[in-house]
Amino acid sequence: MRSLARVNTHTRKQTMTLAPSPLYTRSRAEHARRKAVIAGGVNSNVRLAGTPVPLTIARGSGALLWDVDDNVYIDYAAGMGPMVLGHAHPEVTNAVQQSLATGQLFAGQNQLEAEFAETFVGVLPWVESIRLGMSGTEMDLLAVRISRATTGRTKVVRFTGHYHGWLDPLFVNMGVTPEPMGAVPLTAGQSAAAAADVILCDWNNIEQVDRALESGDVACVLMEPVMCNSGLIQPAPGYLEAVKKLCNQHGALFIIDEVITGFRLGLTGAQGALGIHGDISIYAKAIASGFPLAVLGTTTDLLASVGRGEVNHAGTYNTGVSSVAAGIATLRVLIDSDPYPEMARLTQRLADGLRRLASDTDINLAVDYIGGSLCQTRFGKPDPVTSLADHVANSDPDLLGRFLEALQDHGVRPTSRGLWFVSAAHDDALIDKTLEAAGQALAQL
Ligand SMILES: Cc1ncc(COP(=O)(O)O)c(C=O)c1O
Protein backbone atom coordinates (compact mmCIF):
# COMPACT_ATOMS: atom_id res chain seq x y z
CA MET A 1 0.00 0.00 0.00
CA ARG A 2 1.26 3.50 -0.87
CA SER A 3 -0.51 6.64 0.21
CA LEU A 4 0.06 9.97 -1.51
CA ALA A 5 2.01 11.23 1.50
CA ARG A 6 4.38 8.31 1.08
CA VAL A 7 4.77 8.36 -2.68
CA ASN A 8 8.47 9.13 -2.47
CA THR A 9 9.33 6.27 -0.16
CA HIS A 10 9.31 3.65 -2.88
CA THR A 11 11.82 4.22 -5.65
CA ARG A 12 12.10 2.52 -9.00
CA LYS A 13 15.54 1.20 -8.01
CA GLN A 14 13.87 -0.58 -5.13
CA THR A 15 11.18 -2.01 -7.40
CA MET A 16 13.89 -3.31 -9.72
CA THR A 17 15.52 -5.24 -6.88
CA LEU A 18 12.17 -6.48 -5.61
CA ALA A 19 10.58 -8.68 -8.22
CA PRO A 20 7.67 -8.75 -8.43
CA SER A 21 7.02 -5.25 -7.02
CA PRO A 22 5.14 -5.41 -3.73
CA LEU A 23 3.21 -2.31 -4.76
CA TYR A 24 1.00 -4.25 -7.11
CA THR A 25 0.43 -7.58 -5.33
CA ARG A 26 -3.36 -7.53 -5.52
CA SER A 27 -3.39 -6.10 -9.04
CA ARG A 28 -1.20 -9.05 -10.06
CA ALA A 29 -3.60 -11.49 -8.42
CA GLU A 30 -6.65 -9.81 -10.02
CA HIS A 31 -4.92 -9.86 -13.40
CA ALA A 32 -4.08 -13.55 -13.09
CA ARG A 33 -7.68 -14.31 -12.13
CA ARG A 34 -9.07 -12.34 -15.08
CA LYS A 35 -6.53 -13.81 -17.49
CA ALA A 36 -7.92 -17.27 -16.90
CA VAL A 37 -11.29 -16.20 -18.31
CA ILE A 38 -10.76 -12.91 -20.18
CA ALA A 39 -8.36 -12.78 -23.13
CA GLY A 40 -5.18 -11.07 -21.98
CA GLY A 41 -6.95 -10.11 -18.75
CA VAL A 42 -8.16 -6.83 -20.28
CA ASN A 43 -11.13 -5.70 -22.35
CA SER A 44 -9.43 -3.14 -24.56
CA ASN A 45 -6.08 -4.00 -26.10
CA VAL A 46 -4.81 -0.53 -25.25
CA ARG A 47 -4.83 -1.68 -21.61
CA LEU A 48 -2.39 -4.51 -22.38
CA ALA A 49 0.28 -1.79 -22.12
CA GLY A 50 -0.16 -1.56 -18.33
CA THR A 51 3.19 -2.18 -16.60
CA PRO A 52 4.40 -3.99 -14.61
CA VAL A 53 0.84 -5.35 -14.71
CA PRO A 54 -2.43 -3.80 -15.92
CA LEU A 55 -3.70 -2.17 -12.72
CA THR A 56 -7.04 -3.04 -11.19
CA ILE A 57 -8.62 0.16 -9.95
CA ALA A 58 -10.92 0.00 -6.96
CA ARG A 59 -12.34 3.51 -7.15
CA GLY A 60 -11.88 7.05 -8.37
CA SER A 61 -12.86 10.35 -6.85
CA GLY A 62 -12.05 13.76 -8.28
CA ALA A 63 -8.52 13.65 -9.66
CA LEU A 64 -7.50 10.59 -7.64
CA LEU A 65 -7.60 6.85 -8.22
CA TRP A 66 -7.14 4.02 -5.72
CA ASP A 67 -6.02 0.63 -6.93
CA VAL A 68 -6.81 -2.66 -5.21
CA ASP A 69 -3.48 -2.48 -3.35
CA ASP A 70 -4.65 0.85 -1.89
CA ASN A 71 -2.04 2.79 -3.85
CA VAL A 72 -3.27 6.30 -4.61
CA TYR A 73 -2.63 7.94 -7.96
CA ILE A 74 -3.03 11.46 -9.22
CA ASP A 75 -4.87 10.55 -12.38
CA TYR A 76 -3.96 12.08 -15.72
CA ALA A 77 -5.26 9.18 -17.81
CA ALA A 78 -8.83 10.36 -17.18
CA GLY A 79 -10.30 7.13 -18.52
CA MET A 80 -8.40 8.01 -21.78
CA GLY A 81 -10.06 11.42 -21.86
CA PRO A 82 -13.68 11.29 -20.71
CA MET A 83 -13.21 12.28 -17.07
CA VAL A 84 -12.95 16.02 -17.75
CA LEU A 85 -14.79 16.76 -14.50
CA GLY A 86 -12.82 14.17 -12.53
CA HIS A 87 -14.16 10.89 -11.18
CA ALA A 88 -17.60 10.54 -9.61
CA HIS A 89 -18.54 14.20 -10.00
CA PRO A 90 -21.48 14.71 -7.61
CA GLU A 91 -23.80 16.37 -10.13
CA VAL A 92 -23.22 13.62 -12.67
CA THR A 93 -23.58 10.89 -10.06
CA ASN A 94 -26.83 12.40 -8.77
CA ALA A 95 -28.30 12.72 -12.26
CA VAL A 96 -27.42 9.11 -13.06
CA GLN A 97 -28.76 7.83 -9.75
CA GLN A 98 -32.08 9.56 -10.34
CA SER A 99 -32.25 8.21 -13.89
CA LEU A 100 -31.75 4.63 -12.75
CA ALA A 101 -35.15 4.52 -11.08
CA THR A 102 -36.91 5.21 -14.40
CA GLY A 103 -35.45 2.18 -16.19
CA GLN A 104 -32.84 2.21 -18.94
CA LEU A 105 -33.98 1.10 -22.37
CA PHE A 106 -37.49 1.28 -23.77
CA ALA A 107 -37.08 0.39 -27.44
CA GLY A 108 -38.37 3.93 -27.79
CA GLN A 109 -37.22 7.45 -27.11
CA ASN A 110 -36.80 8.81 -23.59
CA GLN A 111 -37.61 12.22 -22.17
CA LEU A 112 -33.96 13.26 -21.78
CA GLU A 113 -32.91 13.01 -25.43
CA ALA A 114 -34.37 16.33 -26.55
CA GLU A 115 -32.82 18.18 -23.62
CA PHE A 116 -29.38 16.76 -24.36
CA ALA A 117 -29.66 17.57 -28.07
CA GLU A 118 -30.91 21.12 -27.47
CA THR A 119 -28.10 21.78 -24.99
CA PHE A 120 -25.49 20.32 -27.35
CA VAL A 121 -26.71 22.20 -30.41
CA GLY A 122 -26.90 25.37 -28.31
CA VAL A 123 -23.16 25.19 -27.60
CA LEU A 124 -21.83 24.51 -31.10
CA PRO A 125 -22.98 27.03 -33.71
CA TRP A 126 -22.00 24.75 -36.63
CA VAL A 127 -24.20 21.90 -35.43
CA GLU A 128 -27.92 22.01 -36.27
CA SER A 129 -28.84 18.39 -35.85
CA ILE A 130 -27.30 15.34 -34.20
CA ARG A 131 -27.45 11.58 -33.90
CA LEU A 132 -26.41 9.88 -30.68
CA GLY A 133 -24.52 6.63 -30.37
CA MET A 134 -22.29 4.79 -27.94
CA SER A 135 -18.71 5.26 -29.13
CA GLY A 136 -16.46 7.42 -31.24
CA THR A 137 -15.67 4.45 -33.47
CA GLU A 138 -19.23 3.96 -34.62
CA MET A 139 -19.95 7.67 -35.08
CA ASP A 140 -16.86 8.00 -37.29
CA LEU A 141 -18.19 5.13 -39.38
CA LEU A 142 -21.61 6.77 -39.58
CA ALA A 143 -19.94 9.98 -40.77
CA VAL A 144 -18.20 8.04 -43.54
CA ARG A 145 -21.48 6.38 -44.50
CA ILE A 146 -23.29 9.73 -44.69
CA SER A 147 -20.45 11.09 -46.82
CA ARG A 148 -20.70 8.19 -49.25
CA ALA A 149 -24.47 8.48 -49.46
CA THR A 150 -24.25 12.25 -49.99
CA THR A 151 -21.49 12.26 -52.61
CA GLY A 152 -22.07 8.92 -54.33
CA ARG A 153 -18.33 8.27 -53.91
CA THR A 154 -16.36 5.67 -51.96
CA LYS A 155 -12.87 6.69 -50.86
CA VAL A 156 -11.89 8.15 -47.51
CA VAL A 157 -8.81 10.33 -47.13
CA ARG A 158 -7.32 10.11 -43.67
CA PHE A 159 -3.98 10.69 -42.01
CA THR A 160 -1.21 8.57 -40.57
CA GLY A 161 -0.90 8.88 -36.81
CA HIS A 162 -4.57 9.78 -36.40
CA TYR A 163 -7.00 7.26 -34.90
CA HIS A 164 -10.68 6.84 -35.66
CA GLY A 165 -11.53 3.60 -33.91
CA TRP A 166 -10.61 -0.03 -34.16
CA LEU A 167 -12.98 -1.35 -36.84
CA ASP A 168 -11.98 -2.66 -40.26
CA PRO A 169 -12.75 0.29 -42.59
CA LEU A 170 -10.69 2.88 -40.69
CA PHE A 171 -8.10 0.98 -38.63
CA VAL A 172 -5.18 1.30 -41.02
CA ASN A 173 -1.46 1.96 -40.87
CA MET A 174 -0.40 4.68 -38.47
CA GLY A 175 3.24 5.00 -39.64
CA VAL A 176 4.91 7.80 -41.60
CA THR A 177 3.97 7.90 -45.27
CA PRO A 178 6.11 9.84 -47.76
CA GLU A 179 3.37 9.81 -50.42
CA PRO A 180 -0.43 9.42 -50.39
CA MET A 181 -0.85 5.68 -50.24
CA GLY A 182 -3.24 2.81 -50.04
CA ALA A 183 -4.09 1.60 -46.59
CA VAL A 184 -2.58 -1.47 -44.98
CA PRO A 185 -4.65 -3.29 -42.34
CA LEU A 186 -3.26 -2.91 -38.82
CA THR A 187 -4.46 -6.08 -37.20
CA ALA A 188 -4.62 -9.77 -37.94
CA GLY A 189 -8.10 -10.75 -39.03
CA GLN A 190 -8.91 -7.41 -40.66
CA SER A 191 -10.57 -7.25 -44.07
CA ALA A 192 -8.07 -5.84 -46.54
CA ALA A 193 -11.01 -5.06 -48.83
CA ALA A 194 -12.63 -2.85 -46.18
CA ALA A 195 -9.38 -0.99 -45.56
CA ALA A 196 -8.73 -0.57 -49.29
CA ASP A 197 -11.13 2.36 -49.53
CA VAL A 198 -8.81 4.52 -47.43
CA ILE A 199 -6.17 6.81 -48.93
CA LEU A 200 -3.61 7.75 -46.29
CA CYS A 201 -1.82 11.07 -46.24
CA ASP A 202 0.88 12.60 -44.10
CA TRP A 203 -0.80 15.17 -41.85
CA ASN A 204 0.16 18.83 -42.22
CA ASN A 205 1.17 18.12 -45.82
CA ILE A 206 -1.33 19.89 -48.08
CA GLU A 207 0.18 18.66 -51.36
CA GLN A 208 -0.63 15.09 -50.41
CA VAL A 209 -4.28 15.97 -49.69
CA ASP A 210 -4.46 17.75 -53.04
CA ARG A 211 -3.06 14.71 -54.86
CA ALA A 212 -5.35 12.32 -52.97
CA LEU A 213 -8.42 14.39 -53.87
CA GLU A 214 -7.25 14.68 -57.49
CA SER A 215 -7.29 10.90 -57.73
CA GLY A 216 -11.10 11.12 -57.67
CA ASP A 217 -13.90 9.15 -56.01
CA VAL A 218 -13.18 10.74 -52.59
CA ALA A 219 -16.29 10.96 -50.40
CA CYS A 220 -14.65 12.62 -47.41
CA VAL A 221 -11.49 13.78 -45.69
CA LEU A 222 -11.44 12.65 -42.06
CA MET A 223 -9.03 14.02 -39.46
CA GLU A 224 -8.39 14.90 -35.86
CA PRO A 225 -8.22 18.72 -35.86
CA VAL A 226 -5.17 18.49 -33.57
CA MET A 227 -3.22 15.24 -33.75
CA CYS A 228 -3.65 13.70 -30.30
CA ASN A 229 -3.17 10.00 -30.98
CA SER A 230 0.51 10.11 -31.96
CA GLY A 231 1.98 12.95 -29.99
CA LEU A 232 0.23 16.27 -29.66
CA ILE A 233 0.65 18.19 -32.88
CA GLN A 234 -0.96 21.44 -33.96
CA PRO A 235 -2.26 21.85 -37.49
CA ALA A 236 0.18 24.07 -39.41
CA PRO A 237 -1.08 27.65 -39.82
CA GLY A 238 -3.69 27.67 -42.60
CA TYR A 239 -3.68 23.88 -42.98
CA LEU A 240 -7.27 23.21 -41.91
CA GLU A 241 -8.47 26.11 -44.05
CA ALA A 242 -6.58 24.74 -47.05
CA VAL A 243 -8.02 21.24 -46.53
CA LYS A 244 -11.52 22.69 -46.25
CA LYS A 245 -11.03 24.66 -49.46
CA LEU A 246 -9.81 21.57 -51.32
CA CYS A 247 -12.78 19.56 -50.00
CA ASN A 248 -15.17 22.25 -51.29
CA GLN A 249 -13.41 22.35 -54.67
CA HIS A 250 -13.59 18.58 -55.06
CA GLY A 251 -17.06 18.09 -53.59
CA ALA A 252 -15.82 15.92 -50.71
CA LEU A 253 -17.08 16.32 -47.14
CA PHE A 254 -14.70 17.47 -44.39
CA ILE A 255 -15.18 15.38 -41.25
CA ILE A 256 -13.58 16.63 -38.05
CA ASP A 257 -13.14 14.00 -35.35
CA GLU A 258 -13.24 15.80 -32.00
CA VAL A 259 -13.47 12.62 -29.92
CA ILE A 260 -10.49 13.80 -27.86
CA THR A 261 -10.52 17.57 -28.41
CA GLY A 262 -14.28 18.13 -28.13
CA PHE A 263 -15.34 19.84 -24.87
CA ARG A 264 -11.70 19.54 -23.76
CA LEU A 265 -9.71 22.18 -25.64
CA GLY A 266 -12.56 24.45 -24.61
CA LEU A 267 -16.35 24.27 -24.54
CA THR A 268 -16.42 24.47 -28.34
CA GLY A 269 -13.46 22.13 -28.77
CA ALA A 270 -10.75 22.46 -31.37
CA GLN A 271 -13.07 23.88 -33.99
CA GLY A 272 -14.07 26.73 -31.69
CA ALA A 273 -10.47 27.33 -30.63
CA LEU A 274 -9.15 27.29 -34.21
CA GLY A 275 -12.04 29.21 -35.74
CA ILE A 276 -12.92 26.70 -38.44
CA HIS A 277 -15.49 23.95 -38.75
CA GLY A 278 -16.01 20.90 -40.88
CA ASP A 279 -19.14 19.54 -42.55
CA ILE A 280 -19.56 16.77 -39.97
CA SER A 281 -18.17 16.71 -36.42
CA ILE A 282 -17.78 13.75 -34.09
CA TYR A 283 -17.75 14.02 -30.29
CA ALA A 284 -17.53 11.41 -27.55
CA LYS A 285 -15.21 11.10 -24.53
CA ALA A 286 -15.62 14.40 -22.60
CA ILE A 287 -19.37 14.75 -23.15
CA ALA A 288 -20.65 12.23 -20.61
CA SER A 289 -18.12 11.68 -17.80
CA GLY A 290 -17.33 8.09 -18.75
CA PHE A 291 -20.83 6.93 -19.72
CA PRO A 292 -21.20 5.59 -23.26
CA LEU A 293 -22.43 8.50 -25.33
CA ALA A 294 -21.14 9.79 -28.66
CA VAL A 295 -22.46 12.42 -31.06
CA LEU A 296 -22.40 13.00 -34.77
CA GLY A 297 -23.23 16.66 -35.34
CA THR A 298 -23.85 18.37 -38.66
CA THR A 299 -26.44 20.31 -40.62
CA THR A 300 -30.08 19.33 -40.81
CA ASP A 301 -29.60 18.79 -44.56
CA LEU A 302 -26.69 16.36 -44.20
CA LEU A 303 -28.52 14.30 -41.58
CA ALA A 304 -31.81 14.24 -43.51
CA SER A 305 -30.96 10.95 -45.24
CA VAL A 306 -30.51 9.31 -41.82
CA GLY A 307 -33.77 10.83 -40.60
CA ARG A 308 -35.60 9.44 -43.62
CA GLY A 309 -34.13 6.01 -42.97
CA GLU A 310 -32.15 5.92 -46.23
CA VAL A 311 -28.82 5.84 -44.41
CA ASN A 312 -28.96 3.28 -41.66
CA HIS A 313 -27.91 4.07 -38.12
CA ALA A 314 -29.02 1.83 -35.28
CA GLY A 315 -28.02 0.44 -31.91
CA THR A 316 -29.84 -1.38 -29.12
CA TYR A 317 -28.11 0.62 -26.39
CA ASN A 318 -28.21 4.05 -28.07
CA THR A 319 -29.42 6.74 -25.65
CA GLY A 320 -29.69 4.56 -22.58
CA VAL A 321 -31.31 6.81 -19.98
CA SER A 322 -28.31 6.89 -17.63
CA SER A 323 -25.89 7.83 -20.43
CA VAL A 324 -28.07 10.71 -21.57
CA ALA A 325 -28.56 11.85 -17.98
CA ALA A 326 -24.77 11.79 -17.52
CA GLY A 327 -24.39 13.75 -20.75
CA ILE A 328 -26.84 16.46 -19.73
CA ALA A 329 -25.26 16.80 -16.28
CA THR A 330 -21.73 16.93 -17.74
CA LEU A 331 -22.60 19.57 -20.32
CA ARG A 332 -24.48 21.61 -17.69
CA VAL A 333 -21.49 21.64 -15.33
CA LEU A 334 -19.10 22.49 -18.17
CA ILE A 335 -21.35 25.32 -19.42
CA ASP A 336 -22.21 26.74 -15.99
CA SER A 337 -18.83 26.48 -14.27
CA ASP A 338 -16.54 27.12 -17.28
CA PRO A 339 -13.57 25.17 -15.85
CA TYR A 340 -11.50 25.69 -19.01
CA PRO A 341 -9.35 28.70 -18.05
CA GLU A 342 -8.38 27.06 -14.75
CA MET A 343 -7.67 23.68 -16.40
CA ALA A 344 -5.49 25.47 -18.97
CA ARG A 345 -3.61 27.37 -16.24
CA LEU A 346 -2.91 24.14 -14.35
CA THR A 347 -1.83 22.32 -17.50
CA GLN A 348 0.52 25.18 -18.37
CA ARG A 349 1.98 24.95 -14.83
CA LEU A 350 2.39 21.20 -15.23
CA ALA A 351 4.10 21.57 -18.63
CA ASP A 352 6.38 24.38 -17.42
CA GLY A 353 7.21 22.46 -14.24
CA LEU A 354 8.11 19.29 -16.14
CA ARG A 355 10.28 21.28 -18.54
CA ARG A 356 12.05 22.96 -15.62
CA LEU A 357 12.71 19.61 -13.96
CA ALA A 358 14.19 18.30 -17.20
CA SER A 359 16.39 21.37 -17.63
CA ASP A 360 17.94 20.63 -14.21
CA THR A 361 19.11 17.27 -15.57
CA ASP A 362 20.74 16.13 -18.80
CA ILE A 363 17.57 14.25 -19.73
CA ASN A 364 15.88 15.44 -22.93
CA LEU A 365 12.31 15.31 -21.62
CA ALA A 366 10.15 17.49 -23.87
CA VAL A 367 6.60 18.63 -23.20
CA ASP A 368 4.25 19.56 -26.02
CA TYR A 369 1.50 21.89 -24.85
CA ILE A 370 -0.84 23.67 -27.20
CA GLY A 371 -3.31 25.23 -24.76
CA GLY A 372 -6.34 23.55 -23.20
CA SER A 373 -6.12 20.72 -20.69
CA LEU A 374 -3.81 18.16 -22.28
CA CYS A 375 -0.09 17.89 -22.85
CA GLN A 376 2.32 15.28 -24.19
CA THR A 377 5.63 14.14 -22.73
CA ARG A 378 8.26 12.62 -24.99
CA PHE A 379 12.03 12.31 -25.05
CA GLY A 380 13.55 14.31 -27.89
CA LYS A 381 14.12 17.89 -29.04
CA PRO A 382 12.40 20.53 -26.90
CA ASP A 383 10.88 22.43 -29.85
CA PRO A 384 7.31 21.55 -30.80
CA VAL A 385 7.04 18.70 -33.30
CA THR A 386 5.20 19.54 -36.50
CA SER A 387 4.63 16.22 -38.24
CA LEU A 388 4.37 12.54 -37.44
CA ALA A 389 7.89 11.95 -38.80
CA ASP A 390 9.17 14.73 -36.54
CA HIS A 391 7.35 13.19 -33.56
CA VAL A 392 8.71 9.71 -34.25
CA ALA A 393 12.25 11.07 -34.66
CA ASN A 394 11.91 12.92 -31.36
CA SER A 395 10.39 10.24 -29.18
CA ASP A 396 12.15 7.48 -27.31
CA PRO A 397 9.48 4.90 -26.48
CA ASP A 398 11.75 2.90 -24.14
CA LEU A 399 12.68 5.94 -22.08
CA LEU A 400 9.05 7.08 -22.03
CA GLY A 401 7.99 3.63 -20.82
CA ARG A 402 10.53 3.74 -17.99
CA PHE A 403 9.49 7.28 -17.05
CA LEU A 404 5.81 6.31 -16.97
CA GLU A 405 6.49 3.24 -14.86
CA ALA A 406 8.56 5.27 -12.40
CA LEU A 407 5.82 7.92 -12.27
CA GLN A 408 3.27 5.23 -11.50
CA ASP A 409 5.48 3.94 -8.68
CA HIS A 410 5.42 7.48 -7.30
CA GLY A 411 1.65 7.83 -7.57
CA VAL A 412 1.20 9.69 -10.85
CA ARG A 413 -0.65 8.11 -13.76
CA PRO A 414 -0.66 9.67 -17.26
CA THR A 415 -1.87 7.63 -20.25
CA SER A 416 0.34 4.82 -21.48
CA ARG A 417 1.50 6.87 -24.47
CA GLY A 418 2.58 9.89 -22.45
CA LEU A 419 -0.49 12.07 -23.02
CA TRP A 420 -1.68 13.85 -19.87
CA PHE A 421 -5.28 14.95 -19.33
CA VAL A 422 -5.88 17.57 -16.62
CA SER A 423 -9.41 17.70 -15.20
CA ALA A 424 -11.53 20.26 -13.41
CA ALA A 425 -10.78 18.33 -10.20
CA HIS A 426 -7.01 18.95 -10.33
CA ASP A 427 -5.62 21.83 -8.31
CA ASP A 428 -2.31 23.52 -7.55
CA ALA A 429 -1.54 21.19 -4.64
CA LEU A 430 -1.90 18.14 -6.91
CA ILE A 431 0.27 19.74 -9.58
CA ASP A 432 2.92 20.40 -6.88
CA LYS A 433 2.80 16.75 -5.79
CA THR A 434 2.92 15.63 -9.40
CA LEU A 435 6.05 17.68 -10.07
CA GLU A 436 7.68 16.34 -6.91
CA ALA A 437 6.96 12.78 -8.08
CA ALA A 438 8.15 13.58 -11.62
CA GLY A 439 11.45 14.88 -10.23
CA GLN A 440 11.95 11.61 -8.40
CA ALA A 441 10.97 9.59 -11.47
CA LEU A 442 13.41 11.51 -13.66
CA ALA A 443 16.19 10.99 -11.13
CA GLN A 444 15.75 7.24 -11.53
CA LEU A 445 16.04 7.13 -15.34
C1 LIG B 1 -9.79 10.82 -32.25
C2 LIG B 1 -10.50 9.55 -31.89
N1 LIG B 1 -11.51 9.12 -32.67
C3 LIG B 1 -12.19 8.01 -32.39
C4 LIG B 1 -11.86 7.25 -31.30
C5 LIG B 1 -12.63 5.99 -31.01
O1 LIG B 1 -13.51 6.28 -29.96
P1 LIG B 1 -14.10 5.08 -29.05
O2 LIG B 1 -12.96 4.52 -28.28
O3 LIG B 1 -15.14 5.78 -28.21
O4 LIG B 1 -14.71 4.11 -29.98
C6 LIG B 1 -10.83 7.65 -30.46
C7 LIG B 1 -10.47 6.85 -29.27
O5 LIG B 1 -9.53 7.11 -28.57
C8 LIG B 1 -10.12 8.82 -30.76
O6 LIG B 1 -9.09 9.25 -30.02
The ligand as an SDF file (V2000), in Angstrom:
LIG
                    3D

 16 16  0  0  0  0  0  0  0  0999 V2000
   -9.7860   10.8240  -32.2490 C   0  0  0  0  0  0  0  0  0  0  0  0
  -10.5030    9.5510  -31.8930 C   0  0  0  0  0  0  0  0  0  0  0  0
  -11.5070    9.1220  -32.6670 N   0  0  0  0  0  0  0  0  0  0  0  0
  -12.1940    8.0130  -32.3930 C   0  0  0  0  0  0  0  0  0  0  0  0
  -11.8650    7.2470  -31.3000 C   0  0  0  0  0  0  0  0  0  0  0  0
  -12.6280    5.9930  -31.0060 C   0  0  0  0  0  0  0  0  0  0  0  0
  -13.5150    6.2770  -29.9640 O   0  0  0  0  0  0  0  0  0  0  0  0
  -14.0950    5.0810  -29.0470 P   0  0  0  0  0  0  0  0  0  0  0  0
  -12.9600    4.5220  -28.2840 O   0  0  0  0  0  0  0  0  0  0  0  0
  -15.1360    5.7790  -28.2130 O   0  0  0  0  0  0  0  0  0  0  0  0
  -14.7080    4.1060  -29.9750 O   0  0  0  0  0  0  0  0  0  0  0  0
  -10.8310    7.6480  -30.4570 C   0  0  0  0  0  0  0  0  0  0  0  0
  -10.4680    6.8530  -29.2730 C   0  0  0  0  0  0  0  0  0  0  0  0
   -9.5340    7.1080  -28.5740 O   0  0  0  0  0  0  0  0  0  0  0  0
  -10.1170    8.8240  -30.7600 C   0  0  0  0  0  0  0  0  0  0  0  0
   -9.0860    9.2490  -30.0220 O   0  0  0  0  0  0  0  0  0  0  0  0
  1  2  1  0
  2  3  1  0
  2 15  2  0
  3  4  2  0
  4  5  1  0
  5  6  1  0
  5 12  2  0
  6  7  1  0
  7  8  1  0
  8  9  2  0
  8 10  1  0
  8 11  1  0
 12 13  1  0
 12 15  1  0
 13 14  2  0
 15 16  1  0
M  END
$$$$
